[in-house]
Amino acid sequence: MNNVYEVAQAQFERAANALNLDSKLRLILSQPKNELIVNFPVLMDNGAFRLFKGYRIQHNNIMGPYKGGIRYHHEVHLDEVKALAAWMTWKCSLMEIPFGGAKGGIKFNPREHSAQELERITRRFTHALGSNIGPDHDIPAPDMGTNAQTMVWMMDTYMNGVPHDRKNAVRGIVTGKSVTSGGSLGRNKATGQGLAFAVQAWAREHNFNLAGGDFTVQGFGNVGYHAAQILTNGGSTLKAVMDHTGAVRNLNGIDPEALLAHCAETGGVAGYARAEAISREAFFATRADIFVPAALEMQITAETAPLMNFRLVAEGANGPTDLDGERILLEKGTEFLPDILANAGGVTVSYFEWLQNRRAESWTEERVDERLLSKMNAAYEHMRAIAREHKVDNRTAAYMHSVKRVQTVYRERGIFP
Ligand code: GLU
């Protein structure tokens, strides 16, 4: 099964069945609350106008304001953004942070545009979203193809639409801002850091010596790079990396810093001199203790899973595994740290950033990392306790913890009117 929204639905259904979730909640949670699609014109550098299609899907806000990233990618489509929005709801609930779930995106390739065009696209999109976003209503953040600069443009655009005496009060309209414009220390690396904390929790439970272990990474953006850098610092060996330009392998280890420098120069991992170029199949077939998918969704499938040989898949990407891919790897005895846990460091530190903005505070990086560590460990323990008690896999267990919390709140509040 390759339709990303159907996969998200099936993952939810599995937990819903295990929890005996009542039918009205299944009904409510089966679709997002709001689906906003905007088509907006932007002036290009050559004087022509181009029309862009932007999305903001608000899945659920019973636990708090809608929260989730904005993706710039040429394959962005409605079902994808719907799935990503639902995953945010489950991720925030699993992490026990007071947010609901949302996701947004614009269907275009940001690599084909100048910084000036990117700024105009971002500002026009923010304007088009208008009051559908807000620091206590729906809070965007970076995702694939966007970064701290994108968030600062969004913040500035939003601030320009509120009265002077409200400007500082709306600084938390987006998270993942640059530190100088009100972001949090530790946010940029947070997803990779959270992933490393989750992997460490897994290693502790299994008496696995990470310092003697090895791993491969798919995607070398913000998540893939930081995860690789932190795991390598801990003594693990990075054996292979694949991104949209190609795949490279060096069984003696790849230095993430050197690879990053190469990517900054050339735009991708292809052509990296201190490793051999390999095929996509050879990349997936490279044996390692841990595989970190940190690129697009639906990469571990009936086609690729049979090639794989890993003890653990730590999902840095959202939805990298389809149902067949998961079944095949589970049968082989591979364990998963599911996306809603493994990549939750980003939104968790987004929450810390939002708190700091509200209180006009700025925390040290040590404080941010410490709080992130305790959040990741708590979520890991919640997941593992359910997995042991109900004899289910980690993903189902993580969903069960998450869906149960949402169910409790629906029970308490009832359904309006
Ligand atoms: N885009 C990230 C994610 O998928 C971060 C979201 C956020 O910080 O709101 O979790």
Residues whose N, C-alpha, C, O or C-beta is under 5 A from the ligand:
A	BS01	LIG	K67 G68 G69 I139 A141 P142 D143 N343 G346 V347 S350
